[in-house]
Amino acid sequence: MSDEQLLAVVTDIRNWIRAACHGSVKVLLETALPDAKSRTAYQMRDGITSIANIRGRCKMSPNDVIALQGRCVSLGLMEITAEKRRRRLFDLRDFGLLDANDESQPQGAANANKAKPRKR
């Protein structure tokens, strides 16, 4: 079997798994992320955005952000990257769990990482 054929088979399997698990993943996300604050914090966790930026945007304590990340990792909703950063595995918009107007991703993360001008 060639690499291209193998890739096609694996891609097909992945697509079937996604379709089969969509409902159960949505229920898990709804349970783990019961409110808008936790959903926004999860969505912002892209492996780049800092905890400080998430805290500021979501008005959460550092302990709450860390606890949320820990729960999400243990539930399989986030992964730990090689750089030891947490990254979400699902886009909440795919499940209808985040407002279309919410700018958490992708624009929000890019804007959150920009330095704020100092007040003089």
N, C-alpha and C positions, 0 to 999 in steps of 0.2 A: 504494500500500500504506500503510495507516495505521500509526501508531506502535505501537499495540497488536498488530497483526499482525506487524510487524517484530520486536517484542520476543518474541513467541511463537516465531517462527522461530529467532531467535538463541538463545533458551533451549533449544529442542529440539536445536540443533546443539551447544551446550555440554554438554548431558546425554549425547549420543552420544559426544562426544570424551572425557568423563570415563570412560564405560564402556569405551571402546576402549583407553584408556591406563592403566587402573588397574594392570594387571599390570606393565607396564614402569616405571611410577612407583614401585611397591612395591620392585622390584628395585633401582632407583636409590637409593631411600631406605635400603634395607638395606646397600648397598655404601658409601654416603657416611656412614652412621651405624651403624658396626658393633657398638657396645656401648651399654649402658644409659646411661652418662655422656653420650655424645655425643647420644643420642636425647632425654634429658631437657633438655640444653642447647638443642637445636634446638626442642623443644616450647615451652620458656619464651620463646623469641625471638619475641615478639608485637608488637614495635614500641614497647612501653612498658617492659618489664622491663629494668633496666640490666645491663651486663656485670658489675658488682660483685655484684649479686644472683645472677646465673647462676653466677659463679665460686664464691660461697659455697655455693650449693646443690649444685653438681656437683663441687666440689673440683678446679677446673681453674685453670691459670694464665691471666692475661689474654691472653698470646700464643696459647695453645691455643684460647680462645674466639674470638678474632679470626680465627685461621687456619680454624677450623671455619666461621665465618660467610662468609669469603671463598670457601671451596670450595663452600658451599651456594649462594651467589649465582652463581658461575660455572657451576654445574650446573643452575641454574634452579629450585632448591628454595627460595630466599629472594628477596625483592625489597628494593630500597632505596626507602624512602619519601621524600616531598618534604622531610621534616625530616632526611634523611640517616641514618635509623635502619634497621636490618635487621628484616624481618618474615618469618616462615615462611609458605609458601604452602599447606602441607598439614598436616592434623591427623593425627598418627601413629596415633591411635586408629582412624581410618577404615581403616587398613591393618593393624591388629592388631599394631603395632610398639611399643606402649606399654601397660604394665599398666593395667588399669581402676582399680586402687587408687592409681596415681601421681597426685599432686595438682599436677603441673606446670601444668596448664591446666584450667579457668580459675581455680580457687581458688588454686593455687600462685602465680600471677603477682600476684594481688591481695594475698596474704599476704606475698610477697617484697618488695613495695613499701612495706609498712608499716614504720615505724621500730621498731627493737628497743628495749625498755626498757634503760636503763643499769643496770649493776651498781653497787651502792654498798658 
